[in-house]
């Protein structure tokens, strides 16, 4: 018999953990199959005493710089976001995901994993052991959702300010004996809300979870969990949801927006509305590409990476994924830029199973080898494994700002072109890469590629 545990990461992503008997057979009759407990081998962990997450010690003030200093070079360089984007592969379609949301969902699993399952999650997250990772993500979440001080940029929660909401939730089967220590750990570190759920009423459970996601993402992410993902054998759904609405520090004048041609990858052109302004931006340009950072009103920004030649898009994308622009993005120079970019809106639904397997997270999908003994008594119950990972994302960029829901050592580029007194000209009229970043922690909240602004 298979029993599912779904994990949903916001922007929105969902992982489905399934418990099964050793033969991994599916009972297709109306009668419930007999559950045969998993028998761990001598090398497998039952996690009875060896895996204990201590209570979180919360600092009175958030020292994000100090927190980031303690992390690995891999995490500091935002390797997870770049590796995720690399595995999505370059193609002619728009792409938009939240690395932060997906990684947070994986952290929720990491907190209950052991053995090889935990090792693989730790390697792909690149942030240390489970305790260090939970402490890191707890601190990041506190920092990212910290209410800004009253200032000229943002007077509290006025419409002029940025909004970033992050929420986590657990939806355990009300009849499955999850370890209370695991539940408390998720509450303690990630402020997870807990909703015991009756999965015998599948559609009711699906509706409740989808409504929660919709509420947390200001109605941008709808129907995250599609029919057929949950079943009567589902044991838990874990959810992370993230919502961002940012106002440009320097809004575009709608009166200057005009239609112009955008060149697609195949060389054909379409007409789209282009926003326009001349302002001081952090900028870099050479013979291959241009990079600009557009600030929001708080410590967040959109980074645009634009190849000079449409035919070089794949090359530039690969170089970004390899981390070759990381140092340059962090050291952009302030320049006056005559800047134009299209308005655009994108949404995307992804099944992430294959992508995560390509990244190296394999064992958690294996019905026999997955080890989530930090969540339950693995020696006495059928084995839980991840059966499904789902992600849904949305972004809209206009003259006012951005609304989104859903995350190596730098190799220097070729020498930048000599600076002149004339403004730099950057017209984003061909496929480009976008990143939405938190400036202090350097975390990529969202990333994607815009191949066609009107699709």
N, C-alpha and C positions, 0 to 999 in steps of 0.2 A: 504494500500500500504506500502511496506517495502522499506526503503532507508538506504543504508549501509554507515558506516564510518569505514574504515579499519585503524588499527594501526599496523605498521610493526616495529618490534624492531630488530636492527641489531645484529650481528652475523647473525641473522636476525629473527625478530619476527613481526607478524602482527596481529592487532586487527581490526575487522570490526564492526563499529558502524552502526546500522540500525535505520531508522526512520519509524514508522508505524502509521496507524490509530488506534483508540482505540480498534477495534475488532481484531487487529493483523492479519487480513486476508491478503493473498497474491493474488494480481491480476495476474491471469495467462493468461489473454487475451492480445491482441496486443494494446488495448486502455489503456490509462493511467487512473488509478482510481482517484476518487475525494479525495483530502487530507482533512481529518477532523482534525482540530487542537486539540492537547492534552489539556484537561481542568484540571489544577492542583487543588488538594484539598486544604483545608485551612492549612494543615500541610506541604504541599510541597513547595519547593522554586522555584521562578521564576528567582532568582538571578539578579534582576534588579539593586539593589543598595547594597545588603548586602554582596556580594562576589566580592571584588575588590583586585586584586594583584597589589601592588605598584611597580613602576619601580625599577629595580635592582640597588643597589648601589655597584658598582664594586670596590674592593680594588686594589690599585696600585700594591701591592705585594700579592702573594698567601701564606697565613699562613695555611697550611693544618693541622698542629698539632692543632692550635687554633680552626680551623673549626671542626675537629673531636671531640675535647673536649666538644663542645657545643651540640653534638648529644646525642641521647638516648643510654642506655646500649645495647639495642637490636640491634641498627645499628652498634655500635662499635664492637659487637661480631659477626657481619656478619650473623645475624639470617636469613635474607631473603634468602641468598644463601643456607644455611643449610636446611631451611624449604622447599625450592624448590626441593632440591635433595632428601629430605625425601619423598615427595609426588610422585616423579618419581618411587619410589618403586624399591627394589632390584630385579634384574632378571638376566638372563644369557646373556643379550645383552650389547654391548657397548653403553655408553651414554655420550653425551657431549653437554653442554649448556653454555650460557653466562648469569649468574644472573645479571650482570651489565646492559647488553643490555635489558633484559626483564624488569628489574625494571625501567630503564629510560623510556621505552615505557609506563609503568604504570604511571610514574610521568607526562608524557605529558597528559594523561587522567585526572590525579588528578588535574592538573591546571585548568580544566574546569568542574570539578564535584562539586556536592553539595549534601546536605542531607545524607541519608544512603549510597549512592554510594560513596561519599567522605569519610565517616567514615570507610567503609570497606577498601578502598584503603589506607587510612592513617594507619590503623591497620596492614595490611600485609606488607607495606613498613617499618613501625616502625621508622619513621624519623620525626614525628611531623606533624603540620598542613601544608596546601599546600604552604604557603609562606616560612616557614622554610625548607620544603622539596625542593622547587625550588631553594632556596639559597644554600642549601647543594649540590644538584646535579650540579648547575652551577659552584660552587667552585671546586667540584671534577673534572668536565669536563675540567676546566681551568688547574687544576693541572696535570691531566693525559695526556693532550695533550701539555703540556709545553715543548718547545724545550730544550733539555739538554744543559748545559754549555759545552764549548769546554774542552775536557779532554783527558787523555790517553785512556780512555775506549771508548769514542765516540767523534770523531772529527766532530762535526756538524752533517750533514746528510749523512755521509759516509756510505758505505755498512756495516761497522763494527758495526754500532749503531743499537739500537732498534727502531722500528717504531710502534707507536700506534695512529691510526686514529679513531676519533669518530665523527659521523655526524648525524644530525637530519633533518627531512624534513616533511612538511605538504603538502598534495595534496588535497585541498578543491575543491568540486564541484563548478565550476565557477558560477553556478546559485543559490547556496544556501547561505542565508544571515548569515554567521557566524559572531560573534561579532569580530570587529577589535581589541578590547582590548585583546581577547584571542590570536589572531594571533600575536599581538605585544609582548605579554608576552612570548610566545614560542621563538620568535626571540630574545628578550632581555635576557632571562635567559639561553636558551639552544642553541642559535645561529642557530635556525631552518631555513632551506631554505624553501621557499614557492613557490609552483608550481600550480596555478589554472588549473584545469583539466576538460575536457569534457568527462564525464562518459557515454555519449550516444555512444561513440566509445570505447567500453569496451576493445577490444584487443589492441588498440593503447595505451590506458591508462595503461593497464597491462604491456605492453612492455616498456613504458617510466619509470615506477616505478622500474621494474626489472633491467633495464639498469643502473639506478641510483645506486641501491644496488650493482650491479656487479662492477661498477666503484669504489665505495667507499670501497669495500672489495678486491680490486686487483684481480677481476675475480674469487674469490673463491666461492662466493655465487651466484648461477645462478638460475633463474626461481623461486624465492622465492614465488611469488604469482602465484598459479597454475590456469588454466582455471576454471571458475565457482565461484571463490572467489569474484570477482568484478561483478557488474551488472549495468544496467542503473539507478538503484536506490541508488547506492553508493554515499555517501555525502562527505567523506573524507578518505584518507589513511594517517596515521601518521607513520613515519619511523624513527627508530634508527639503525644505522649500525656501527659496530665496527670491526676494523682490527688490528691484532697484528702480528708483525714479530720480534722475539727476537733472538739475538745471545748469545750463552752460554758465560759466563765470562771465562769459562775454556772449550773450545771446545774438543770434543772427537776426537781421532786419528782414521781416517777411516781404517788405516792399522790394527788396533786392533779389528775391528768388525768381529765377527765370528758367524756362525750359531750354535744355541743350542736349547734345548727343552724348550717349554713353556707349563705348565700344566693348562689345562682348568678346569672349575668348576666341570665338571663331572669326572675328573680324567684322561681323555685322554690327549695326548700330541701332539703338533705340532712343527715343526721346523721353527724358525724365526731368523733373524739377530740380534745379541746382540751387542750394543755398550759397550765399557769397558774403565775404567780409574781408577787410584788411586789418589785421591785428598783430600784436606781438605774441608769438607762440614759441615754445621749445621745439626746435627744428633741426633736422639733419638732411643733407642731400649729397649724392655723388652721382657718378655716371650710371649706376645700376638702379638706384631707388631713392625715394624720399620718405622720411619719417617725421610725423608731427604729433605733438601731444596737445589735445584739447582739454583744458581743465573744466571740471564741474565746480560748483560753489564750495564744496568741501574737499577733503583729501582724497579725491578720486579723479580719474581722468580717462579719456579715450585716446588710445594710441592708434594711429593709422599708418600702415606700412604699404607704400604704393610703388610697384615696379615702374620704372620709366617706360619699359616696353612690355606690351601685353604678352608677347611671346616668352618673356622671362618670368612670368608669374610662378610657374612650377619651381623654377630654380630659386627664386626668392623665398617661396614658401618652405622649401626644404632647408634653406639656410637658417630661417627663423626657427624651425623645429630643432635644428642642431645647436641652437643657442648662440649663433654667430652674431646676432644683433643685440644680445642681452646688455652688454656693457654700453653700447651706443645708445640704446633706449634710455638707460639710466643717466646718461651724460649729454643729453641734448642741449644745444645752445639757444639762448633767447634771440630770436630774429623777427623782423617784421615780415609777415607773409601775406601775400595776396592769395586768399584761400577760397576754393570752391569745392563743394561736395554734394552729392545727391541726398535728398530725403529718401529714407527706405524703411521698410518694415519686413521682418522675417519671422517665421515660426518653423519649428522642426521637431519631429518625433523620431526617436532612435531606439533600436534594440541594441544594447551595449554588450551582450554576451561575447560575441566574437571579438570585438574590439578589446575588451578587457583580457581575454585569453591571449591575444596577440601581445598585450603589454606584460604578460607574465603571471596574471592571476588565473590559475588553471584549476587548482585543487578544490576550491570552494564550489565548483560546478560538478564535481564528481560525486555521485550518489554514495559511493562506498568510502572514499578517502577524505571527504570534507570533514573538518574537525571544528565544530562550534561548541565544544564542551564547556566553554565559559558561560554559555547561555542556559544549559540544562544538564541533567545527569546522562551523559552519553552512553554509559554502560547499561542502563536500564530501559532506554527508550529508543525508538527508531532513529536512524541517523538523519540529521538535518543537513541539507545542502542547498546552494543557490540554484534555482531553476530559471530565473528571469531577471534581467536588469533592463529597466525602461527609463528613458530620459526624454523630457519635453522642454522646449525652450522657445522664448519669444523676445523680440526686441523691436523697438520703434524709435527712430531718430528723426527729429525735426528741428525747426528754428529755435525752439525753447530749450530742448535738451533731449534726454534719452529715457525711455521707459523699458525696463527689461525684467524678465523673470526667468527663472530657471530654477568656472573658476580660474650649462657648462661654463666654464670660465669664458668670458667674452673674448671672441676673436675680433680684433679690430677690422673695420671695413677699409676699403680703399680710401685714400686721402680725400677729405671733403673738398668740394670746390671752394676756391678763394671767396671770402666774403666781400660783398660790395655794398655800397650805400643804397642801391636799388632794393626794393622788397623782393623776397623770394616769391616765385609763382608756383603754386601747387594746386592743380586742378584734378580732382579725383574722378576722372571720367573713364576709368577702366577697372577691371577687377582688382580688389584690394583686401587686405587683412585688417581686422579690427580687434583690439583688446580693450576691455574695460578693467582698469587696475585700481587698487587701493595704493596710494602713493607711499605711505610710510612703511608698510609691511611688504610692499612690492608684489602682493598677491594678485593673480589674474582671476577676477570674479567671473568674467565672461570672455569668450574669444570666438572668432568666426571668420569666414570669408564671404565677401559680397561679390558674387559673379554677375548678378542681374538685380538691380535695385527695385524692379517692379514685379518680380515673380512672387 
